[in-house]
Amino acid sequence: KAYFDSLGLDASDVWTLFKLMDADSGHEIDLEEFTSGCLRLRGGATSLDLAKLAHDQEQLCKHLRRFIGRTDRALVQLTGGRMCSLDTFPERA
């Protein structure tokens, strides 16, 4: 805990810290992942970090909206315009 405190890392949410350090999603953290993760995560986020995150998130949303639109149009073409509505399915108890 003292080591994390010295780097300015909040170790109270260990699971989130682990996921952020597990760069290869291998469910294990080797020495290199631990070291680079600590160096990458130390200190607080700067306004530039937050602006980049907001920009990246907006770009991702834009791409997702386009993908959903293309998928919807392709589905309409494939079904000949006969789309199945969720309202036609009975609710499960």
DSSP file with accessible surface (Angstrom, degrees, kcal/mol):
  #  RESIDUE AA STRUCTURE BP1 BP2  ACC     N-H-->O    O-->H-N    N-H-->O    O-->H-N    TCO  KAPPA ALPHA  PHI   PSI    X-CA   Y-CA   Z-CA
    1    1 A K     >        0   0  165      0, 0.0     4,-2.7     0, 0.0     5,-0.2   0.000 360.0 360.0 360.0 -39.6    0.0    0.0    0.0
    2    2 A A  H  >  +     0   0   79      1,-0.2     4,-2.4     2,-0.2     5,-0.1   0.888 360.0  52.3 -62.8 -38.0    2.8    2.4    0.8
    3    3 A Y  H  > S+     0   0  118      2,-0.2     4,-1.2     1,-0.2    -1,-0.2   0.942 111.1  46.0 -63.5 -47.1    4.3    1.8   -2.7
    4    4 A F  H  >>S+     0   0   41      1,-0.2     5,-2.9     2,-0.2     4,-0.5   0.909 112.0  52.2 -62.4 -41.3    1.0    2.6   -4.4
    5    5 A D  H ><5S+     0   0   87     -4,-2.7     3,-1.1     1,-0.2    -1,-0.2   0.902 105.2  55.1 -61.0 -39.8    0.6    5.7   -2.2
    6    6 A S  H 3<5S+     0   0   91     -4,-2.4    -1,-0.2     1,-0.3    -2,-0.2   0.794 109.9  46.8 -66.0 -26.1    4.1    6.9   -3.2
    7    7 A L  H 3<5S-     0   0   28     -4,-1.2    36,-1.4    -3,-0.4    -1,-0.3   0.487 117.4-112.8 -89.9  -5.3    3.1    6.6   -6.8
    8    8 A G  T <<5 +     0   0   48     -3,-1.1     2,-0.5    -4,-0.5    -3,-0.2   0.773  68.3 145.7  78.6  24.9   -0.2    8.4   -6.3
    9    9 A L      < -     0   0   11     -5,-2.9     2,-0.9    -6,-0.2    -1,-0.3  -0.845  48.7-136.4 -99.0 132.4   -2.2    5.3   -7.1
   10   10 A D        -     0   0  117     -2,-0.5     3,-0.5     1,-0.1     7,-0.1  -0.763  22.3-179.2 -86.4 108.4   -5.4    4.6   -5.3
   11   11 A A        +     0   0   18     -2,-0.9     3,-0.3     1,-0.2    -1,-0.1   0.268  56.0  98.9 -93.5  13.8   -5.2    0.9   -4.4
   12   12 A S  S    S+     0   0   94      1,-0.3     2,-0.9     2,-0.1    -1,-0.2   0.824  81.3  52.6 -72.2 -28.7   -8.7    0.8   -2.8
   13   13 A D  S  > S+     0   0   84     -3,-0.5     4,-2.2     1,-0.2    -1,-0.3  -0.695  70.1 169.4-104.4  79.1  -10.3   -0.6   -5.9
   14   14 A V  H  > S+     0   0   98     -2,-0.9     4,-2.9    -3,-0.3     5,-0.2   0.876  70.6  56.1 -62.3 -39.1   -7.9   -3.5   -6.4
   15   15 A W  H  > S+     0   0  151      2,-0.2     4,-2.5     1,-0.2    -1,-0.2   0.936 110.1  44.9 -63.4 -44.2  -10.0   -5.2   -9.1
   16   16 A T  H  > S+     0   0   54      2,-0.2     4,-2.3     1,-0.2    -1,-0.2   0.931 113.1  51.1 -64.8 -42.4  -10.1   -2.1  -11.4
   17   17 A L  H  X S+     0   0   19     -4,-2.2     4,-1.8     1,-0.2    -2,-0.2   0.928 110.5  49.6 -59.8 -43.8   -6.4   -1.6  -10.8
   18   18 A F  H  X S+     0   0   53     -4,-2.9     4,-2.1     1,-0.2    -2,-0.2   0.941 110.5  49.4 -61.2 -47.7   -5.7   -5.2  -11.8
   19   19 A K  H  < S+     0   0  112     -4,-2.5    -1,-0.2     1,-0.2    -2,-0.2   0.886 111.0  50.1 -62.3 -37.9   -7.8   -5.0  -15.0
   20   20 A L  H  < S+     0   0   88     -4,-2.3    -1,-0.2     1,-0.2    -2,-0.2   0.827 114.1  44.5 -70.5 -30.3   -6.0   -1.8  -16.0
   21   21 A M  H  < S+     0   0    4     -4,-1.8     2,-2.3    -5,-0.2    -2,-0.2   0.766  91.0  86.0 -83.0 -25.6   -2.6   -3.4  -15.4
   22   22 A D    ><  +     0   0   11     -4,-2.1     3,-1.7     1,-0.2    -1,-0.2  -0.455  57.1 172.4 -77.9  75.4   -3.4   -6.6  -17.2
   23   23 A A  T 3  S+     0   0   74     -2,-2.3    -1,-0.2     1,-0.3     6,-0.1   0.822  74.2  42.2 -59.9 -36.5   -2.5   -5.3  -20.6
   24   24 A D  T 3  S-     0   0  107      4,-0.2    -1,-0.3    -3,-0.2    -2,-0.1   0.363 104.7-124.6 -94.9   7.6   -2.9   -8.6  -22.5
   25   25 A S    <   +     0   0   90     -3,-1.7    -2,-0.1    -6,-0.2     4,-0.1   0.818  66.9 138.1  53.9  34.0   -6.1   -9.6  -20.7
   26   26 A G  S    S-     0   0   40      2,-0.4    -1,-0.1     1,-0.0     3,-0.1   0.379  70.3-119.6 -88.5   3.4   -4.4  -12.9  -19.6
   27   27 A H  S    S+     0   0  146      1,-0.2     2,-0.3    -5,-0.1    -8,-0.0   0.713  89.1  84.7  63.6  20.5   -5.8  -12.7  -16.1
   28   28 A E        -     0   0  152    -10,-0.1     2,-0.6     2,-0.0    -2,-0.4  -0.978  69.0-143.3-143.6 149.4   -2.2  -12.6  -14.8
   29   29 A I        -     0   0   49     -2,-0.3     2,-0.1    -3,-0.1    -7,-0.1  -0.966  16.6-162.6-117.5 116.2    0.1   -9.7  -14.3
   30   30 A D     >  -     0   0   84     -2,-0.6     4,-2.6     1,-0.1     5,-0.2  -0.350  39.6 -93.3 -86.8 177.0    3.8  -10.3  -15.0
   31   31 A L  H  > S+     0   0  136      1,-0.2     4,-2.8     2,-0.2     5,-0.2   0.901 125.1  50.9 -59.7 -41.2    6.5   -8.1  -13.8
   32   32 A E  H  > S+     0   0  152      1,-0.2     4,-2.8     2,-0.2     5,-0.3   0.926 111.5  47.3 -64.7 -43.1    6.6   -6.0  -17.0
   33   33 A E  H  > S+     0   0   15      2,-0.2     4,-2.4     1,-0.2    -1,-0.2   0.910 113.7  48.7 -63.9 -40.4    2.8   -5.4  -16.9
   34   34 A F  H  X S+     0   0   66     -4,-2.6     4,-2.6     2,-0.2    -2,-0.2   0.954 114.7  44.2 -64.0 -47.7    3.0   -4.5  -13.2
   35   35 A T  H  X S+     0   0   62     -4,-2.8     4,-2.2     2,-0.2     5,-0.2   0.952 118.3  41.8 -64.1 -50.6    5.9   -2.0  -13.7
   36   36 A S  H  X S+     0   0   49     -4,-2.8     4,-2.5    -5,-0.2    -1,-0.2   0.883 114.3  53.8 -67.6 -34.0    4.5   -0.4  -16.8
   37   37 A G  H  X S+     0   0    0     -4,-2.4     4,-2.3    -5,-0.3    -1,-0.2   0.927 109.0  47.8 -64.1 -44.0    1.0   -0.3  -15.3
   38   38 A C  H  X S+     0   0    0     -4,-2.6     4,-1.1     1,-0.2    -2,-0.2   0.925 114.5  46.2 -62.7 -43.5    2.3    1.5  -12.2
   39   39 A L  H  < S+     0   0   88     -4,-2.2     3,-0.2    -5,-0.2    -2,-0.2   0.895 115.2  46.9 -67.5 -38.2    4.2    4.0  -14.2
   40   40 A R  H  < S+     0   0  136     -4,-2.5    -2,-0.2     1,-0.2    -1,-0.2   0.863 117.7  41.3 -71.1 -34.9    1.3    4.6  -16.6
   41   41 A L  H  < S+     0   0   44     -4,-2.3    -1,-0.2    -5,-0.2    -2,-0.2   0.530  86.1 115.9 -94.4  -6.3   -1.3    5.0  -13.9
   42   42 A R     <  +     0   0  139     -4,-1.1   -34,-0.2    -3,-0.2   -33,-0.1  -0.270  67.2  13.3 -67.8 151.4    0.6    7.0  -11.4
   43   43 A G  S    S-     0   0   44    -36,-1.4     2,-0.1     2,-0.0     3,-0.1  -0.018  98.0 -57.6  76.0 175.5   -0.6   10.5  -10.6
   44   44 A G        -     0   0   70      1,-0.1     2,-0.2   -35,-0.1   -35,-0.0  -0.468  58.6 -90.7 -88.6 164.9   -3.9   12.1  -11.4
   45   45 A A        -     0   0   70     -2,-0.1     2,-0.2     1,-0.1    -1,-0.1  -0.510  40.6-139.0 -73.5 139.1   -5.5   12.6  -14.8
   46   46 A T     >  -     0   0   71     -2,-0.2     4,-2.2     1,-0.1     5,-0.2  -0.492  26.6-105.7 -90.6 168.3   -4.7   15.8  -16.5
   47   47 A S  H  > S+     0   0  104      1,-0.2     4,-2.5     2,-0.2     5,-0.2   0.866 124.0  55.4 -62.8 -31.9   -7.2   17.9  -18.4
   48   48 A L  H  > S+     0   0  129      2,-0.2     4,-2.7     1,-0.2    -1,-0.2   0.922 105.7  51.2 -66.2 -41.7   -5.5   16.7  -21.6
   49   49 A D  H  > S+     0   0   81      1,-0.2     4,-2.3     2,-0.2    -2,-0.2   0.928 113.0  45.4 -58.4 -45.6   -6.0   13.1  -20.5
   50   50 A L  H  X S+     0   0  100     -4,-2.2     4,-2.5     2,-0.2    -2,-0.2   0.895 112.2  50.8 -68.7 -37.7   -9.7   13.8  -19.9
   51   51 A A  H  X S+     0   0   58     -4,-2.5     4,-2.5     2,-0.2    -1,-0.2   0.913 111.1  48.8 -65.6 -41.8  -10.1   15.7  -23.2
   52   52 A K  H  X S+     0   0  123     -4,-2.7     4,-2.9     2,-0.2     5,-0.2   0.921 111.3  50.2 -63.6 -42.0   -8.5   12.8  -25.1
   53   53 A L  H  X S+     0   0  113     -4,-2.3     4,-2.4    -5,-0.2    -2,-0.2   0.930 111.3  48.0 -61.8 -44.3  -10.8   10.3  -23.4
   54   54 A A  H  X S+     0   0   65     -4,-2.5     4,-2.3     2,-0.2    -2,-0.2   0.914 113.2  48.6 -63.6 -41.4  -13.9   12.4  -24.3
   55   55 A H  H  X S+     0   0  109     -4,-2.5     4,-2.4     2,-0.2    -2,-0.2   0.934 112.1  47.7 -63.5 -47.9  -12.7   12.8  -27.9
   56   56 A D  H  X S+     0   0   70     -4,-2.9     4,-2.4     1,-0.2    -2,-0.2   0.902 111.4  51.3 -60.8 -40.6  -12.0    9.0  -28.2
   57   57 A Q  H  X S+     0   0  105     -4,-2.4     4,-2.4    -5,-0.2    -1,-0.2   0.916 109.8  49.3 -64.0 -42.5  -15.4    8.2  -26.7
   58   58 A E  H  X S+     0   0   97     -4,-2.3     4,-2.4     2,-0.2    -2,-0.2   0.913 111.1  49.8 -64.2 -41.3  -17.2   10.5  -29.1
   59   59 A Q  H  X S+     0   0   60     -4,-2.4     4,-2.4     2,-0.2    -2,-0.2   0.918 110.5  50.3 -63.2 -42.0  -15.4    9.0  -32.1
   60   60 A L  H  X S+     0   0  106     -4,-2.4     4,-2.5     1,-0.2    -2,-0.2   0.925 110.7  49.1 -62.1 -43.6  -16.3    5.5  -30.9
   61   61 A C  H  X S+     0   0   40     -4,-2.4     4,-2.7     2,-0.2    -1,-0.2   0.903 110.1  51.9 -63.1 -40.3  -20.0    6.5  -30.5
   62   62 A K  H  X S+     0   0   78     -4,-2.4     4,-2.1     1,-0.2    -2,-0.2   0.936 111.7  45.7 -62.5 -45.8  -20.0    8.0  -34.0
   63   63 A H  H  X S+     0   0  101     -4,-2.4     4,-2.4     1,-0.2    -1,-0.2   0.897 112.6  51.3 -64.4 -39.0  -18.6    4.8  -35.5
   64   64 A L  H  X S+     0   0   95     -4,-2.5     4,-2.8     2,-0.2     5,-0.2   0.912 108.4  51.0 -66.3 -42.0  -21.0    2.7  -33.6
   65   65 A R  H  X S+     0   0  141     -4,-2.7     4,-2.4     2,-0.2    -1,-0.2   0.921 111.9  47.9 -61.2 -42.3  -24.0    4.8  -34.8
   66   66 A R  H  X S+     0   0  121     -4,-2.1     4,-2.6     2,-0.2     5,-0.2   0.923 111.9  49.6 -63.9 -42.9  -22.8    4.4  -38.4
   67   67 A F  H  X S+     0   0  109     -4,-2.4     4,-2.7     2,-0.2    -2,-0.2   0.926 111.0  48.9 -61.5 -44.7  -22.4    0.7  -38.0
   68   68 A I  H  X S+     0   0   81     -4,-2.8     4,-2.8     1,-0.2    -1,-0.2   0.916 111.2  50.7 -63.0 -41.2  -25.8    0.3  -36.4
   69   69 A G  H  X S+     0   0   19     -4,-2.4     4,-2.4    -5,-0.2    -2,-0.2   0.935 112.3  45.9 -61.5 -46.2  -27.4    2.3  -39.3
   70   70 A R  H  X S+     0   0  131     -4,-2.6     4,-2.5     1,-0.2    -2,-0.2   0.912 113.6  49.8 -63.3 -40.4  -25.6    0.2  -41.9
   71   71 A T  H  X S+     0   0   61     -4,-2.7     4,-2.5    -5,-0.2    -2,-0.2   0.922 110.4  49.7 -65.5 -42.9  -26.6   -3.0  -40.1
   72   72 A D  H  X S+     0   0   84     -4,-2.8     4,-2.3     2,-0.2    -2,-0.2   0.927 112.0  48.0 -60.8 -45.1  -30.3   -1.9  -39.9
   73   73 A R  H  X S+     0   0  153     -4,-2.4     4,-2.2     1,-0.2    -2,-0.2   0.914 112.2  49.2 -63.8 -40.6  -30.4   -1.0  -43.6
   74   74 A A  H  X S+     0   0   44     -4,-2.5     4,-2.7     1,-0.2    -1,-0.2   0.906 109.9  51.6 -65.9 -37.8  -28.8   -4.4  -44.5
   75   75 A L  H  X S+     0   0   76     -4,-2.5     4,-2.2     2,-0.2     6,-0.3   0.908 108.2  51.4 -66.9 -38.6  -31.3   -6.2  -42.4
   76   76 A V  H  X>S+     0   0   65     -4,-2.3     5,-2.6     1,-0.2     4,-0.6   0.926 112.1  47.3 -63.0 -42.8  -34.2   -4.4  -44.0
   77   77 A Q  H ><5S+     0   0  161     -4,-2.2     3,-0.8     1,-0.2    -2,-0.2   0.921 112.6  49.0 -63.9 -43.3  -32.8   -5.4  -47.4
   78   78 A L  H 3<5S+     0   0  149     -4,-2.7    -1,-0.2     1,-0.2    -2,-0.2   0.844 116.3  41.7 -66.5 -33.6  -32.3   -9.0  -46.4
   79   79 A T  H ><5S-     0   0   37     -4,-2.2     3,-1.3    -5,-0.2    -1,-0.2   0.415 110.0-118.3 -95.3   2.6  -35.8   -9.4  -44.9
   80   80 A G  T <<5S-     0   0   56     -3,-0.8    -3,-0.2    -4,-0.6    -4,-0.1   0.820  74.1 -55.1  66.1  27.8  -37.5   -7.5  -47.8
   81   81 A G  T 3 <S+     0   0   48     -5,-2.6     2,-1.3    -6,-0.3    -1,-0.3   0.437 108.5 125.9  85.9  -2.9  -38.7   -4.9  -45.3
   82   82 A R    <   +     0   0  194     -3,-1.3     2,-0.4    -6,-0.3    -1,-0.2  -0.707  38.3 179.6 -92.1  89.9  -40.3   -7.5  -43.1
   83   83 A M        -     0   0   92     -2,-1.3     2,-0.5    -3,-0.1    -7,-0.0  -0.728  26.3-127.4 -92.2 140.9  -38.8   -6.7  -39.7
   84   84 A C        -     0   0   93     -2,-0.4     2,-0.3     2,-0.0    -2,-0.0  -0.745  23.1-144.5 -87.7 128.6  -39.7   -8.7  -36.7
   85   85 A S    >   -     0   0   53     -2,-0.5     3,-1.6     1,-0.1     4,-0.3  -0.713  15.4-132.5 -93.5 145.5  -40.8   -6.5  -33.8
   86   86 A L  G >  S+     0   0  148     -2,-0.3     3,-1.3     1,-0.3    -1,-0.1   0.753 104.9  71.4 -64.4 -21.7  -40.0   -7.4  -30.2
   87   87 A D  G 3  S+     0   0  149      1,-0.2    -1,-0.3     4,-0.0     4,-0.1   0.717  87.4  63.7 -67.5 -18.7  -43.7   -6.6  -29.5
   88   88 A T  G <  S+     0   0   95     -3,-1.6    -1,-0.2     2,-0.1    -2,-0.2   0.642  87.1  84.4 -81.7 -11.1  -44.7   -9.8  -31.4
   89   89 A F  S <  S-     0   0  121     -3,-1.3     2,-0.1    -4,-0.3     0, 0.0  -0.746  85.3-118.4 -92.0 134.6  -43.0  -12.0  -28.8
   90   90 A P        -     0   0  111      0, 0.0     2,-0.2     0, 0.0    -2,-0.1  -0.389  33.4-108.3 -68.5 146.9  -44.9  -13.0  -25.7
   91   91 A E        -     0   0  193     -4,-0.1     2,-0.3    -2,-0.1    -4,-0.0  -0.499  29.7-125.8 -73.8 146.5  -43.3  -11.8  -22.4
   92   92 A R              0   0  239     -2,-0.2    -1,-0.1     1,-0.1     0, 0.0  -0.725 360.0 360.0 -93.0 143.9  -41.7  -14.5  -20.3
   93   93 A A              0   0  153     -2,-0.3    -1,-0.1     0, 0.0     0, 0.0  -0.319 360.0 360.0 -81.1 360.0  -42.8  -14.7  -16.7
